[in-house]
Amino acid sequence: YAPGEYGRLRISGTGVPVALAAGQSVDNAKIEMVAGAAVSGRVYYANGDPMPIARVQISKLSYQNGRPEMVRQLATYTNDLGEYRLFWITPGSYYVSAENAQNNTTPMLRVNPLGNNTFLVTGVFSAPRTTARITREYGTDEGQTYVTNYYPGTPNWENAALVELRPGGEATNINITLNPVVERRIRGVVLDPDGKPAEGTMIVSLRHVDSGLPANLSTRTLQFFPDNGKFQFLLTASGTYELTSSVGLLSGRTVTTVRDRDADVSISLVPATNLTGRVLLDGSPADSPGITVNLKGARGNQTAPLGANGEFAFQNLLVGSYQVEVATPGLPDAYVKAVRMMDADLLNEELLVDGFGKGELEVLVSRTGGSVEGRVLNSRQQVATRATVVVLPEGMPAYRTDRYRSASLDGSGSFQFRGLPAGNYNIYSWEDVDSGAWLNPAFLNNYEPYRR
């Protein structure tokens, strides 16, 4: 059976806490248990032959700071017939993916030979395998390899099909074919501020900018050992890539496009940058206490308080892209109206810090944002006491999480959102929903007929 929780409204949802006073008891606290589900199928080579030792996993999509991440739930390996089966899964919606794992010399399976709740982890092979790597994978030509594919057969999760698993049920014939692709290389060198190859061990990150993959799948970070600043990444998809590196307070960035040939690049390290700016509140220097400016980036977040005349300053910013947000405690109707630098409008864009000063950042804040308030009723037209309400602006990039507003209901079923910029909004509500699920367009498409 799948784990159960008291007070949950759906099988894959979360329960509610129980508050107990001294001497108080709660009777008839029922916890619903449902049978686990299973998914099975085969993994094939492009020519139709079964692929043994392919790693199959089921994953859920979640969101961190507004960016999608694929979170693995369970994984297994195919047998000699290319077959796999994952079982005792909490019912719900999942993505199923497969990748070639034949160079993994010690794949393990989780089995339950006695049919109880005691697991045994065992090797796929009855005897040790040779440790030699397979230099040419079956079904590939020179320079080709296999990439992870999602069911029913796409390398992009946005084009994948969600597999619905119901209590006690099994989704069968969830078959995936892996096709070989050409490997490309990005070769490069990291240069210090004097233009010489960087010395010592270095960290280089590679991000596939236009892949559409979740952040944890589109970004790779590797450690390269001393080799005159040289590094190399193997790629299996064409597109635009961002490469970043940092050594202490030195950092650098470059962008390159890879199509039908390898790419050679260099990353020049520059000293960390200081950034100054000011916040204007309805056209005048902000003087409201507690206002802070926040920069959110892949390398971490920084916060700066306001000084005299609404001025702020950030010290030692590393090269990278940052989202600009402003916290306005005590001003519930305030919102960021504009973010400007050198006449460039960054309200719906990220701020690129490249190690070279570009002028001051100007943030315009208005006190007079709009508001939305209302109530949520259940199917019997009664006031709902438990629900999540979200207000989503049309046409806003997903990473602008400060504009994607959500709230839980109070005991009266009422909700209120303040500090909203003028524009068109869609309002949704669910009794129980995974956090951030509304940031996935595919999820919202299920509710398009009910949009208000």
Steps between C-alpha positions, in 0.01 A plus 500: 500500500606857436568712810194673642459827690219627714288772340634483147255575218672304223716193491822680412419801718612592848315467827418762760652550845291426806510755782440349843451687826591342831261214573331523161443193281408462136277204424434326169812643338481292186800452272418368155739242351495418130675228306821599327522516122746362246636594160666262254621484145806455285790711376610452140785592273409695189502177293242337729739280699447499879750709699630326814639693797307816413426714803129582527366749750176673587512865601280785613533858391550756776599866510779674688494882489266478204727274296404141413694206643447131434501303826566127474262273692606145410744339256586153372687327216377295207577130484652308209167531309487876544214465750450708812242525775469756778254420778352619831478852365280763663220558244531824308637655182857430398753546223675177392848520348771259390874528442769257391695380806719227355816676613370486856675183613306459826130570435278395790138389523264540795298181534259347748539121470276418800209720394509701822626847577865394538718615211814337369749684285683267266730528201363450150770244426561166672873534440726807493520675165818617339583859583594587141280769351298438186673735258245470218139456607288253306307660218718811481752632251827668581436812708143405594344424837158459663320773696226483760155475344161556662193295424373470229833591337634854533811653661294799615277465807268772366402266215476192722176332606401476865427145611201474734534227765183403687468313832578132451536548124784445260589706196630248249678534166665824604768437240784736413733490199846654532646648184870575451611860461828657395729613783647846481764665717547839653870539563635799678744670730448719807718812494603710798478884495847511338379284211700197614352149554357469850702286738376238738173309525198684362125462483323562169120497456319440173133600450294415194324834463234403243444135590169537688627239747459548876786689664648190664512323162618787280795601721818300552779598738834322471831526681805513276844424640809708420559490125596851390143620555356255246154341522270298275130409497338227290160603359214307350273788400558801280406844624630798694711437810614728782829415670603654832799453726619653825814491713459688825379853415592451134228383264422492131238410244470429130220387268543278194275325249564138399345361181677258266854541630699526823553838666816655645452774762682691769371631833672814624493545877440851633485637854168506685283802429336755727151618403331815626156642443201664655132433560243765413164477676235678291773707338681605821796335676361215712508572871268227630681288763567133431507515118771274356619417149564132428710344225422132435740302284632151434806576717288609796294791627607838637297763687576871539316742732427857396711788618453874468299618201389143424852391402624141520824317421605142431859391552701228324243375250621209289431486127153362427130576450291631789132563562429837665234503772401756763352422843267773625388417856240741629385586147254221413382670178848572363643332190804538276400714205832513309864386522740703288870512424654716228154553346447122478171364642571197721157460660431170322863411435791384710787732588827381343805573714807456279775654713484843340307788651207617289367776718250515784194283535178698537195328650162674486244391759134608513292503818170462315482148367167334429334230708288190453285348771228238515386170645535137398195274505498122473280292268207535744535880491625497857795707617824306449721495807801343334633599158783668314427805285741634239494818292703469180573793269475436128818511297743502795823293491485205737808607694329820622374326811432836668211543256358147538304538821349221708322483835324255727146570617410623841215339694234707319606385153606853412814605317659831411795602282639852517775688322414373152618693192233594246437219250307183424506216752373143517377378838499132595426304813550139606407320817842333498782549250874444481694818573588683179303263277323801344833614349481205258298600189409134439342483845296817446376379161286247687307787655470730199120454470458616862719809484342821638 
